[in-house]
Amino acid sequence: ATKLFLDTLLKYGNPERALRRMNELGVLGAFIPEFQPIVAMMQFNMYHSYTVDEHTIQVISNFTQIERKELEEELPVASHILREGKPNRKVLMVAMLCHDIGKGRDEDHSVLGARLSRKIAPRLGLTKKECDEVEWLVRHHLLMSDMAQKRDIADPRTVRDFARAVGSVKRLDLLTLLTVCDIRGVGPTTWNNWKAVLLRALYRQTRAVLEDGMEAISVDLRGGEARKFLRKLLAAEGWDKAEIKHELARHYPPYWQGLHVTAHVVFARLLRGIAEDEVRIDLFPDEERDATRICFALADHPGVFSRLAGALALVGAEVVDARTYTSKDGYATAAFWVQDAQGHPYASDKLNRLSAMINKSLKGEIITRDAMKSRDVIKKRERAFKVPTSITFDNEGSEIYTIIEVDTRDRPGLLYDLTRTLADSNVYIASAVIATYGEQVVDAFYVKDMFGLKYHAESKQRTLEKRLREAIEQGAKRAVSGK
């Protein structure tokens, strides 16, 4: 029976149909009793479209489509791994079958699922080594997704920590395939280019570290290459040597490692001849990332990040990633990636209006706090969904920043409220990574105090957490009442 079951998954090309029929007839739960509790299990949130058992079948269906070479254009990295990496299909299939098997209990479903998979895998005839791989994959099946979506993958520490956790290219390949299939199996609209670009970048950098060491993504190497590319591009645009030298010298190291050279070119143009009281904006529909990149150049001042976040919230833009840098001559260069209400880049014909509205807000013609009240509203049909708030401080995930992670109920004005609270507390925000899961959002802020230091003291952490919680609670009441 075990051989027949594995052959059904691995040899006949349509495991989705076989698993669905077995599940409908009750055979799957009888053959694997640990699977029975997740049959028809609802997931009461706005993120998951399927029951847990159907999601599991969808995950395996995605893997089969990659194997049949139906998604080579959409999933080039996953397709390449299957074609060239020769991953253990048996390990991967059993891991996909077990990855959410621990859901619905009080314990972390990844931990419980790993323990259950340790019982299931041997019964399915896997070797001890294969059982170890399945257990590791189930235990860490959210790791790559969390690293890509909740951390700044431009920070070498993020890649280093992830590479250490994974340990080998072989395991990286397996986890990448599981992660891609898992996200695509959540719902028909969950996978997008933004997630794809993040995962590809994390995979590429992690593989480089595993094969060649941390030198492959060192800050000095990245910075040197970025400056070399920019020098070449600006020279091609007719900049003279003095101008190029000034532009290359005005930025600190994080600027060179945190942005692509295309953004460096945009900021060079925006900063060229800028006046102290001037705000310059560049909007670019980044179709590859499913987002519009908005670059701002303006005189730096405390709270600039919050001011920009407020302006974007007022025009209804959903921020998915943001980072800001201060130049040596006192200018802020901020890049925000935003999406419209449908989760796509803004249409080209709307960019001029979007730019005009942002300018109006930044010039103070609109008072953000007052204007936000009418826009920061949770729809009535979405008010039933509750998300407990969790706030954590991580001083290990970045070399020079404290990472404040806020996990809470999403709403239109949340990012502005959080960044304004941090600004009022004299917190410098270097970047923000925003991951949205239906009604739930995880905002990760890379921050320093006013002296450029991390937040190590527990008393300071508690004070910040209290202020952030108060801002979240007050904003939530306003969003529900509409006042």
C-alpha positions in Angstrom: 0.0 0.0 0.0 2.9 2.3 0.8 4.6 1.7 -2.5 1.3 2.3 -4.4 0.7 5.5 -2.5 4.2 6.9 -3.2 3.9 5.8 -6.9 0.6 7.7 -7.1 2.4 10.8 -5.9 5.6 10.5 -7.9 5.1 8.4 -11.0 1.7 9.0 -12.7 1.8 12.7 -13.3 -1.4 13.8 -11.6 -1.1 13.4 -7.8 -3.6 16.2 -7.3 -6.5 14.3 -8.8 -5.6 11.1 -6.9 -5.2 12.9 -3.6 -8.5 14.8 -4.0 -10.4 11.6 -4.7 -8.7 9.8 -1.8 -9.6 12.8 0.5 -13.2 12.9 -0.6 -13.6 9.2 0.0 -11.9 9.3 3.4 -9.1 7.1 2.3 -6.3 9.7 2.8 -7.3 10.3 6.4 -7.5 6.6 7.0 -4.1 5.9 5.4 -2.4 8.8 7.2 -4.4 9.3 10.4 -2.5 12.5 11.3 -4.0 14.1 8.1 -7.6 13.5 9.3 -7.8 16.5 11.7 -7.1 19.0 8.9 -9.7 17.6 6.5 -12.2 20.4 5.8 -10.6 22.6 8.4 -11.5 26.2 7.8 -9.0 29.1 8.1 -10.9 32.1 9.5 -9.0 34.9 7.9 -8.9 37.0 4.8 -5.6 35.6 3.6 -6.3 31.9 3.0 -8.8 31.0 0.3 -8.9 27.2 1.0 -9.4 24.7 3.8 -6.1 23.3 5.1 -6.5 19.9 3.3 -7.4 21.6 -0.1 -4.5 24.1 0.4 -2.1 21.0 0.8 -3.4 19.5 -2.4 -3.0 22.9 -4.2 0.6 23.0 -3.0 1.3 19.6 -4.6 -0.5 20.6 -7.7 1.8 23.6 -8.1 4.8 21.4 -7.8 3.4 19.1 -10.5 2.9 22.0 -12.8 6.5 23.0 -12.4 7.6 19.4 -13.1 5.5 19.5 -16.3 7.3 22.6 -17.4 4.1 24.6 -17.4 5.5 27.5 -15.3 9.0 28.0 -16.7 8.4 31.6 -17.6 6.6 32.5 -14.4 8.9 30.5 -12.1 12.3 30.5 -13.7 14.3 29.8 -10.5 12.0 26.9 -9.3 12.0 25.5 -12.8 15.8 25.7 -13.0 16.2 23.9 -9.6 14.0 21.0 -10.7 15.8 20.8 -14.1 19.4 21.2 -12.9 19.5 20.6 -9.1 17.9 17.2 -9.1 16.2 17.6 -5.7 14.9 14.5 -3.9 11.2 14.4 -5.1 10.2 11.9 -2.5 11.4 14.1 0.3 9.8 17.2 -1.2 6.4 15.4 -1.8 6.2 14.1 1.7 7.2 17.5 3.2 4.5 19.2 1.1 2.0 16.6 2.3 3.0 17.2 6.0 3.8 20.9 6.1 0.5 22.2 7.5 -0.6 18.9 9.2 -0.1 20.5 12.7 -2.6 23.3 12.1 -5.7 23.8 14.3 -3.9 23.0 17.6 -2.6 25.3 20.3 1.0 24.5 19.5 3.0 26.2 16.7 1.9 24.2 13.7 5.4 24.1 12.2 6.8 22.5 15.4 3.9 20.0 15.8 3.9 19.3 12.1 7.7 18.5 12.2 7.1 16.1 15.1 4.2 14.4 13.2 6.2 14.1 10.0 8.8 12.2 12.0 6.2 9.5 12.5 4.7 9.6 9.0 7.9 9.6 6.9 9.3 6.3 8.1 5.9 4.6 7.6 6.1 5.8 3.9 9.4 4.0 3.5 11.8 7.0 3.7 15.3 6.4 4.9 16.6 8.0 8.1 18.4 10.7 6.2 15.3 11.5 4.1 13.2 11.6 7.3 15.6 14.1 8.8 15.2 16.3 5.6 11.4 16.1 5.7 11.3 17.0 9.4 13.6 20.0 8.8 11.5 21.2 5.9 8.3 21.0 7.8 9.8 22.7 10.8 11.2 25.6 8.7 8.7 25.8 5.9 7.9 29.4 6.7 11.5 30.5 7.2 12.3 31.6 3.6 9.0 33.4 3.2 9.5 35.2 6.5 13.1 36.2 5.7 12.1 37.5 2.2 9.0 39.4 3.2 9.7 40.5 6.8 13.4 41.4 6.7 15.6 43.6 4.6 17.4 41.3 2.2 19.7 44.1 1.2 21.2 43.7 4.7 24.1 41.2 4.5 23.2 40.0 8.0 19.8 38.8 6.8 21.4 36.7 4.1 24.2 35.4 6.4 21.7 34.3 9.1 19.5 32.6 6.5 22.4 30.8 4.9 23.5 29.5 8.3 20.0 28.2 9.1 19.8 26.4 5.7 23.4 25.1 5.7 23.6 23.7 2.1 22.6 24.4 -1.4 20.7 21.1 -1.5 18.5 22.1 1.4 18.1 25.7 -0.1 16.8 24.2 -3.3 14.3 22.0 -1.4 13.1 24.9 0.8 12.8 27.2 -2.2 10.5 24.8 -4.1 8.4 24.2 -1.0 8.1 28.0 -0.3 7.1 28.8 -3.8 4.5 26.1 -4.0 3.2 26.9 -0.5 2.6 30.6 -1.3 1.0 29.9 -4.6 -1.3 27.4 -2.9 -2.7 30.0 -0.5 -5.1 31.5 -3.0 -5.4 32.4 -6.7 -4.2 36.0 -6.2 -1.6 35.6 -3.4 1.4 35.0 -5.6 2.7 38.1 -7.3 5.8 39.6 -8.9 6.8 41.4 -5.7 7.0 38.1 -3.8 8.7 36.4 -6.7 11.4 39.1 -6.9 12.1 38.9 -3.2 12.4 35.2 -3.2 14.6 35.1 -6.3 17.0 37.7 -4.7 17.2 35.8 -1.4 17.8 32.6 -3.2 20.5 34.0 -5.5 22.4 35.8 -2.6 22.1 32.8 -0.2 23.4 30.4 -2.9 26.4 32.7 -3.5 27.2 32.7 0.2 26.8 28.9 0.5 29.1 28.4 -2.5 31.7 31.3 -2.1 31.3 32.6 1.5 30.2 36.0 2.8 32.8 37.7 0.6 30.4 37.2 -2.3 28.0 39.8 -0.9 30.3 41.9 1.2 29.4 45.6 1.7 32.7 46.8 0.2 32.2 44.7 -2.9 28.6 45.8 -3.4 29.5 49.4 -2.8 32.5 49.4 -5.1 30.5 47.8 -8.0 27.5 50.2 -7.5 29.8 53.3 -7.6 31.6 51.9 -10.7 28.2 51.4 -12.5 26.9 54.8 -11.5 30.1 56.5 -12.7 29.8 54.9 -16.1 26.1 55.7 -16.5 26.4 59.4 -15.4 29.4 59.8 -17.8 27.2 58.5 -20.6 24.6 61.1 -19.7 27.2 63.9 -20.1 28.0 64.6 -16.4 31.5 66.2 -16.0 34.1 64.6 -13.7 33.6 67.1 -10.9 29.9 66.4 -10.7 30.3 62.7 -10.8 33.0 62.8 -8.0 30.6 64.9 -5.9 27.7 62.5 -6.3 29.9 59.4 -5.5 31.3 61.1 -2.4 28.0 62.4 -0.9 26.5 59.1 0.3 27.3 56.7 3.2 27.9 52.9 2.6 24.3 51.7 3.4 23.0 53.8 0.4 25.2 51.8 -2.0 24.3 48.4 -0.7 20.5 49.0 -0.2 19.5 50.3 -3.6 19.8 49.1 -7.2 21.9 51.2 -9.5 18.8 52.3 -11.4 17.7 54.0 -8.2 21.2 55.5 -7.7 20.8 57.1 -11.2 17.4 58.5 -10.3 18.6 60.0 -7.1 21.7 61.5 -8.8 19.3 63.3 -11.2 17.0 64.4 -8.4 19.8 65.8 -6.2 21.6 67.6 -9.0 21.2 71.3 -8.2 18.4 70.8 -5.7 17.5 73.7 -3.4 17.2 73.4 0.4 13.5 74.1 0.3 12.7 71.9 -2.7 11.1 68.5 -2.8 11.7 66.4 -5.9 9.8 63.2 -6.8 10.3 60.5 -9.4 7.6 57.9 -10.0 8.4 54.7 -11.9 6.0 51.8 -12.6 8.1 48.8 -11.8 6.2 46.1 -13.6 8.7 43.4 -12.7 8.0 43.9 -9.0 4.2 44.7 -9.4 4.8 48.0 -7.7 5.4 51.7 -8.4 8.7 53.0 -7.1 8.6 56.5 -5.8 11.9 58.3 -5.1 12.0 61.4 -3.0 14.8 63.9 -2.6 14.4 66.6 0.0 16.3 68.3 2.9 16.6 65.9 5.8 14.8 66.6 9.1 13.5 64.5 12.0 10.3 62.6 11.1 10.9 62.7 7.3 9.9 59.0 7.0 6.6 59.6 8.8 5.9 62.7 6.7 6.4 60.7 3.5 4.3 57.7 4.8 1.5 60.1 5.6 1.5 61.7 2.2 1.3 58.2 0.6 -1.5 57.1 2.9 -3.5 60.1 2.0 -3.5 59.2 -1.7 -4.4 55.6 -0.9 -1.1 54.1 -1.8 -0.2 50.7 -0.1 3.4 50.7 0.9 5.1 47.3 0.5 8.8 48.4 1.0 10.6 51.6 2.0 14.0 52.8 2.8 15.5 56.2 3.4 19.1 57.4 3.5 20.7 60.7 4.6 23.5 62.1 2.5 26.6 63.7 3.9 25.4 67.1 2.8 22.0 66.8 4.6 19.5 65.5 2.1 17.1 62.6 2.5 16.9 60.1 -0.3 13.9 58.0 0.2 12.6 55.1 -2.0 9.0 53.8 -1.4 7.5 50.9 -3.4 3.7 51.2 -3.4 0.7 49.5 -4.9 -2.8 50.5 -5.7 -5.9 49.1 -4.0 -5.8 46.1 -6.3 -2.2 45.3 -5.4 -0.7 46.5 -8.7 1.5 49.3 -9.9 -0.3 52.6 -10.6 -1.4 53.0 -14.2 0.8 55.4 -16.2 -2.1 57.8 -16.8 -2.5 58.2 -13.0 1.1 59.0 -12.1 0.9 62.8 -12.7 -2.2 63.1 -10.5 -0.5 60.9 -7.9 2.6 63.1 -7.9 0.5 66.3 -7.6 -1.4 65.0 -4.6 1.8 63.9 -2.9 3.4 67.3 -3.5 0.3 69.0 -2.1 0.5 67.0 1.1 4.3 67.4 1.5 4.0 71.2 1.1 1.5 71.3 4.1 -1.5 72.3 2.0 -3.2 69.3 3.7 -2.9 68.5 7.4 -2.2 64.8 7.4 -3.5 64.0 10.8 -6.9 65.7 10.1 -7.2 64.4 6.6 -6.4 60.8 7.6 -9.5 60.5 9.8 -11.8 60.2 6.8 -9.5 57.8 5.0 -8.4 55.5 7.8 -11.5 53.3 7.9 -12.0 49.6 8.2 -14.9 48.3 6.0 -17.9 47.0 7.9 -17.6 43.5 6.4 -14.0 43.3 7.5 -14.5 44.4 11.1 -15.2 40.8 12.4 -11.6 39.8 11.8 -9.5 40.4 14.9 -5.7 40.2 15.0 -3.8 40.3 18.4 -0.9 42.8 18.4 2.6 41.5 18.9 5.7 43.8 19.1 9.2 42.5 19.3 12.7 44.0 19.3 15.6 42.2 17.5 19.2 43.3 18.0 20.7 40.3 16.3 19.2 40.5 12.8 21.1 43.6 11.7 24.7 44.8 12.2 23.8 48.4 13.0 20.0 48.6 13.5 17.4 47.4 16.0 14.6 45.7 14.1 11.2 46.5 15.6 8.6 44.1 14.3 4.9 45.0 14.7 2.4 42.3 13.9 -1.2 43.6 14.1 -4.5 44.4 12.3 -3.9 46.2 9.1 -5.7 49.5 8.2 -5.0 52.4 5.8 -3.4 54.7 8.3 -1.4 52.2 10.3 2.0 52.8 8.8 1.6 56.6 9.3 0.6 56.2 12.9 3.5 53.9 13.7 6.1 56.0 12.0 4.8 59.2 13.5 4.9 57.6 17.0 8.5 56.5 16.4 9.5 60.0 15.1 7.9 61.6 18.1 10.1 59.3 20.2 13.2 60.5 18.4 13.7 57.2 16.6 15.5 57.2 13.3 13.9 54.9 10.7 16.3 53.6 8.1 13.9 51.2 6.3 10.6 49.5 6.7 9.6 46.1 5.3 5.9 45.5 5.1 4.3 42.1 4.7 0.5 41.8 4.4 -1.5 38.6 5.0 -5.1 39.6 4.4 -6.3 41.6 7.4 -2.9 41.0 9.2 0.2 43.0 8.6 3.8 42.7 9.8 5.8 45.9 9.7 9.5 45.6 10.4 11.3 48.8 11.1 15.1 49.1 11.0 15.9 51.8 13.5 18.5 53.6 15.6 18.2 56.1 18.5 19.1 59.8 18.1 22.8 58.9 18.9 23.0 56.3 16.2 22.8 53.4 18.6 20.7 50.2 18.9 17.9 49.9 21.5 19.4 47.5 23.9 17.9 48.8 27.2 14.7 47.0 28.2 13.3 50.2 29.7 13.6 52.0 26.3 12.1 49.0 24.5 9.1 48.9 27.0 8.5 52.6 26.6 8.5 52.4 22.8 6.3 49.3 22.9 3.8 51.1 25.1 3.6 54.1 22.8 3.2 51.9 19.7 0.4 49.9 21.3 -1.4 53.1 22.3 -1.1 54.4 18.7 -2.4 51.1 17.3 -5.4 51.0 19.8 -6.3 54.7 19.2 -6.1 54.3 15.4 -8.2 51.1 15.5 -11.0 52.8 17.4 -10.9 55.6 14.9 -11.0 53.2 12.0 -14.0 51.3 13.3 -16.0 54.4 14.4 -15.1 56.5 11.4 -14.4 59.5 13.7 
